Amino acid sequence: MRAVIRLIACVVLLASASVAADPPALSGDIIADLERLQRQLQQGEHDRVGERARTQASRFEGGNAADRWASALYRQLAAGAEAGAGRHEAAAEQLRQARRVQETPLHQRDRWLREEARLRSAAGQTEVAVALWLDWHQRHDGSVDDHWRLARALAELERWDEATSWTERALADDPTPEQRRQALAATVFQRAGRGEAALASLEAALNAQVEPEAWRRAAALAQSLGEAERAAAIWEAGWQAGALAGEEDLRQRVELHLAAGTPARAAEYLEAALADETLPDNLDNRRLLARAWEEARDRGQALNAWREVAERSDAGSDWRRLGLLAHACGQGEIAQDAMLQAQARGVEVDERWLSSR
């Protein structure tokens, strides 16, 4: 709808101002016809206006300078009619033909070029739209919206270096963009191999209102950059903000603290979750708890946790792990008993483990 308004708003102004401007003057009859068609278009008579405007444009295009200028203005109205009916490609084609009229002033050609680019984009003709926008930007700075629009189109074409350049230009004037633009910036930077800039864009957009996926993506990117502590901090902030919740997110919270070198915190979170049944008290979670206490070097907690795992699983490998841990903790009797259990379950155990306490 905004495209239609832009296309029809200045038709009569262009026509009536032509007496004192660069284009040739138009007759009163043509101006009156343009005014009538503009009113009809504003009332939603897209098909009727489109047909009349195309007919008039074809009629005048082979005439004198004033006729050709009139033809261009009729094509602008035809473009508005096509855009109003949702036929973006046809609307863009009308503007392309209007731009080719010799009598059209350069400033007006550029307005139509810019609008044609928007219509080409809406019609899915992204490559053509990008070419038009780049042409327009050679003569105009454009607004921050123009910069974001071009960055997004270049990203759709996977032209990441160019998209990066326009994203940086957009961010220079819009350093705290809304969430969708922040996500675009992150994608562009990430695909261009600029992971740190991508992560900074993602982090800047994080708050309690954003989708959980935004928090997950930021943490995953931090982890992929080898910044485990940063990933854990992002996840923790998302959890505290209420954006992350549920079994999977809680388990990932634990895993990230393990990766970040804060296993005691991971163990405390997991133990509390098992106690209040936020997480199921199953073997996988018990094994994760044992691993967390072991990495935290809390010998007593680790031994108890691994004994719980071994007794539940009754697997020789778990009994053997308990034995090795007990030996490392100086608990010879526990180590020998665990190795006996492992041997009884088919695990090959060095006899020296069994010969003395």
C-alpha atoms as one frame of an Amber mdcrd trajectory, in Angstrom:
protein
   0.000   0.000   0.000   2.834   2.410   0.787   4.284   1.737  -2.648   0.974
   2.757  -4.245   0.856   5.971  -2.214   4.422   6.837  -3.216   3.645   6.206
  -6.876   0.452   8.240  -7.138   1.143  11.066  -4.705   3.247  13.188  -7.024
   1.725  12.490 -10.454  -0.421  15.611 -10.595   2.280  17.713  -8.949   4.710
  16.628 -11.650   2.185  17.305 -14.371   1.081  20.730 -13.156   4.599  21.845
 -12.231   5.958  21.006 -15.634   5.248  24.535 -16.924   8.039  25.948 -14.778
  10.259  22.889 -14.519  12.530  20.971 -16.863   9.882  18.736 -18.485   7.676
  20.087 -21.273   4.372  21.718 -20.347   1.279  19.523 -20.555  -2.126  20.541
 -21.826  -4.973  21.158 -19.424  -6.858  18.145 -20.792  -3.999  15.778 -20.001
  -3.554  17.225 -16.513  -7.290  16.829 -15.877  -7.163  13.219 -17.078  -4.207
  12.466 -14.822  -6.030  14.019 -11.864  -9.127  11.938 -12.552  -7.134   8.709
 -12.799  -5.262   9.550  -9.612  -8.543   9.989  -7.716  -9.837   6.685  -9.065
  -6.629   4.950  -8.066  -6.884   6.357  -4.549 -10.379   4.832  -4.417  -8.953
   1.399  -5.245  -9.983   1.142  -8.910  -6.725  -0.581  -9.821  -7.736  -2.527
 -12.923  -9.719   0.307 -14.477  -6.981   2.858 -13.910  -4.284   0.454 -15.045
  -5.973  -0.242 -18.359  -6.639   3.445 -19.092  -3.133   4.513 -18.044  -1.436
   1.883 -20.210  -3.585   2.837 -23.189  -2.758   6.515 -22.793   0.934   5.801
 -22.269   1.098   3.830 -25.509  -0.873   6.516 -27.329   1.467   9.336 -26.375
   4.852   7.593 -26.372   5.522   8.234 -30.064   4.558  11.906 -30.064   6.386
  15.138 -29.359   8.310  15.988 -26.188   5.181  16.922 -24.213   3.451  13.734
 -25.349   6.394  11.597 -24.288   6.464  13.265 -20.852   2.730  12.606 -20.526
   3.382   8.973 -21.477   5.890   8.681 -18.616   3.371  10.074 -16.120   0.683
   7.680 -17.326   3.138   4.834 -16.822   3.684   5.985 -13.247  -0.070   5.734
 -12.684  -0.104   2.322 -14.365   2.665   1.246 -11.997   0.591   2.420  -9.033
  -2.379   0.427 -10.295  -0.316  -2.738 -10.763   1.318  -2.355  -7.345  -2.076
  -1.831  -5.713  -3.259  -5.091  -7.262  -0.185  -6.902  -5.950   1.433  -7.275
  -9.377   4.860  -6.000  -8.404   6.790  -7.189 -11.436   4.326  -5.542 -13.822
   4.482  -2.335 -11.765   8.272  -2.358 -11.921   8.177  -2.781 -15.691   5.953
   0.297 -16.056   8.472   2.350 -14.069  11.346   0.982 -16.133   9.632   2.230
 -19.279   8.850   5.587 -17.656  12.515   6.042 -16.746  13.529   5.561 -20.372
  11.569   8.604 -21.551  14.097  11.217 -22.607  12.083  14.127 -21.233  12.052
  12.719 -17.698  14.325  14.827 -15.436  17.215  12.970 -13.817  15.902  13.523
 -10.291  12.579  11.952 -11.291  14.274   9.045 -13.051  16.140   8.360  -9.848
  12.920   8.406  -7.814  11.378   5.910 -10.185  14.556   3.815 -10.223  14.502
   3.605  -6.429  10.838   2.606  -6.427  11.405   0.089  -9.197  14.122  -1.524
  -7.072  11.659  -1.941  -4.199   9.099  -3.484  -6.543  11.659  -5.840  -8.103
  12.603  -6.969  -4.621   8.952  -7.534  -3.698   8.570  -9.570  -6.895  11.479
 -11.816  -5.896  13.828 -10.320  -8.498  16.516  -9.671  -5.923  19.482  -9.562
  -8.284  17.825  -6.938 -10.487  16.762  -4.971  -7.400  20.320  -4.933  -6.066
  21.691  -3.668  -9.379  19.147  -0.835  -9.363  19.844   0.111  -5.749  23.592
   0.155  -6.340  23.036   2.396  -9.366  20.880   4.746  -7.286  23.420   4.855
  -4.449  26.100   6.094  -6.832  24.259   9.430  -6.805  22.542   9.405  -3.409
  23.579   8.672   0.177  20.229   7.142   1.036  18.610   6.671   4.420  19.475
   4.107   7.050  16.462   2.106   5.856  17.951   2.097   2.352  21.219   0.748
   3.729  19.522  -2.045   5.678  17.350  -2.899   2.672  20.379  -3.269   0.412
  22.314  -5.244   3.034  19.421  -7.703   3.338  19.119  -8.086  -0.432  22.851
  -8.723  -0.802  22.630 -11.300   1.987  19.834 -13.065   0.103  22.220 -13.299
  -2.856  24.981 -14.556  -0.512  27.250 -11.691  -1.553  28.637 -11.559   1.954
  31.503  -9.080   1.539  29.221  -6.487  -0.057  26.514  -7.221   2.494  29.068
  -6.637   5.251  29.995  -3.247   3.824  26.373  -2.077   3.716  25.635  -3.553
   7.138  28.511  -1.587   8.630  27.227   1.526   6.888  23.761   0.931   8.337
  25.104   0.318  11.840  27.096   3.554  11.701  23.802   5.471  11.594  21.726
   2.922  13.504  24.012   1.430  16.192  21.140  -0.117  18.168  18.772  -1.479
  15.511  15.682  -3.520  16.215  15.929  -7.274  16.669  15.450  -8.354  13.043
  18.185  -6.033  11.859  20.520  -7.166  14.629  19.910 -10.756  13.535  20.655
  -9.793   9.936  23.897  -8.109  10.977  24.923 -11.189  12.940  24.209 -13.484
   9.997  26.106 -11.271   7.571  29.155 -10.942   9.816  29.167 -14.649  10.615
  28.953 -15.715   6.972  31.665 -13.219   6.065  33.977 -14.905   8.574  33.754
 -12.168  11.172  32.558 -14.196  14.110  33.422 -11.661  16.804  31.426  -8.925
  15.084  28.555 -11.364  14.590  28.566 -12.275  18.266  28.660  -8.622  19.285
  25.573  -7.979  17.141  23.735 -10.910  18.668  24.635  -9.943  22.223  23.533
  -6.356  21.656  20.028  -7.561  20.824  19.590  -9.912  23.781  16.955  -9.072
  26.360  14.072 -10.739  28.162  11.705 -10.054  25.259  13.662 -11.711  22.449
  12.973 -15.233  21.270  14.812 -18.079  23.058  16.467 -18.983  19.753  18.375
 -15.695  19.814  19.976 -16.633  23.150  20.748 -20.135  21.895  22.317 -18.813
  18.722  24.509 -16.330  20.585  25.733 -18.992  23.006  26.399 -21.444  20.181
  28.393 -18.832  18.273  30.449 -17.966  21.345  31.176 -21.648  21.849  32.180
 -22.075  18.199  34.630 -19.184  18.636  36.225 -21.052  21.539  34.768 -18.693
  24.142  33.223 -21.249  26.467  33.002 -18.878  29.436  31.212 -16.285  27.311
  28.811 -18.942  26.039  28.011 -20.008  29.593  27.523 -16.387  30.658  25.116
 -15.754  27.774  23.135 -18.884  28.610  23.069 -18.000  32.294  21.771 -14.515
  31.478  19.086 -16.003  29.248  18.069 -18.391  32.000  17.895 -15.638  34.594
  15.845 -13.491  32.181  13.335 -16.306  31.778  13.994 -16.630  28.047  15.479
 -20.108  28.482  13.619 -22.782  30.417  12.732 -26.445  30.429  14.671 -29.701
  30.532  16.780 -29.241  27.405  17.801 -25.696  28.270  18.625 -26.647  31.852
  20.762 -29.550  30.724  22.557 -27.285  28.257  23.115 -24.821  31.096  24.920
 -27.577  32.966  26.932 -28.655  29.908  28.061 -25.093  29.230  29.254 -24.601
  32.795  31.232 -27.807  32.458  32.796 -26.546  29.228  33.494 -23.148  30.809
  35.472 -24.630  33.680  32.866 -24.067  36.382  31.903 -27.699  37.086  30.957
 -27.117  40.726  28.233 -24.722  39.619  27.106 -27.249  37.018  26.906 -29.951
  39.681  24.946 -27.732  42.061  22.408 -26.820  39.376  22.029 -30.437  38.342
  21.722 -31.762  41.874  19.019 -29.207  42.667  17.168 -30.076  39.462  17.221
 -33.782  40.315  16.071 -33.098  43.855  13.042 -31.043  42.814  12.369 -33.270
  39.794  12.917 -30.474  37.292  15.060 -33.025  35.482  14.292 -36.747  35.450
  16.363 -38.770  37.874  17.693 -41.100  35.197  21.043 -42.680  34.525  22.158
 -40.082  31.961  21.627 -37.216  34.378  23.244 -39.129  37.237  26.263 -39.802
  35.033  26.444 -36.096  34.159  26.294 -35.211  37.860  29.126 -37.625  38.642
  31.214 -36.160  35.858  30.573 -32.626  37.159  31.608 -33.454  40.726  34.693
 -35.271  39.451  35.739 -32.283  37.320  35.087 -30.018  40.315  37.558 -32.188
  42.290  35.099 -32.672  45.095  36.273 -36.169  45.988  33.542 -37.055  48.402
  30.724 -35.917  46.132  32.372 -37.515  43.089  32.789 -40.906  44.803  29.191
 -40.904  45.990  27.928 -39.871  42.573  29.905 -42.525  40.688  28.857 -45.209
  43.175  25.224 -44.195  42.496  25.860 -44.513  38.759  27.585 -47.888  39.066
  24.866 -49.332  41.275  22.147 -48.134  38.915  23.788 -49.190  35.670  25.462
 -52.318  37.034  27.933 -51.865  34.180  31.480 -53.111  34.602  32.875 -49.941
  33.012  31.172 -47.764  35.645  32.477 -49.908  38.485  35.962 -49.683  36.978
  35.702 -45.881  36.770  34.647 -45.768  40.419  37.654 -47.923  41.283  40.087
 -45.667  39.448  38.628 -42.562  41.079  38.753 -44.144  44.530  42.384 -45.115
  43.985  43.227 -41.531  42.941  41.519 -40.295  46.116  43.508 -42.686  48.305
  40.468 -44.856  49.050  42.128 -48.252  48.548  39.360 -50.397  50.009  36.676
 -48.739  47.910  38.933 -49.061  44.864  39.476 -52.788  45.376  35.788 -53.501
  45.971  34.851 -51.560  42.838  37.422 -53.448  40.750  36.072 -56.764  42.006
  32.604 -55.666  40.894  34.019 -54.674  37.499  35.783 -58.021  37.081  32.622
 -59.902  37.995  30.899 -58.113  35.124  33.462 -59.120  32.535  35.875 -56.201
  32.687  39.537 -57.204  32.472  41.217 -56.017  35.668  44.914 -56.170  36.547
  45.373 -58.662  39.399  47.356 -56.104  41.346  44.089 -54.257  41.966  42.719
 -57.327  43.673  45.678 -58.570  45.670  45.924 -55.895  48.336  43.869 -53.281
  50.056
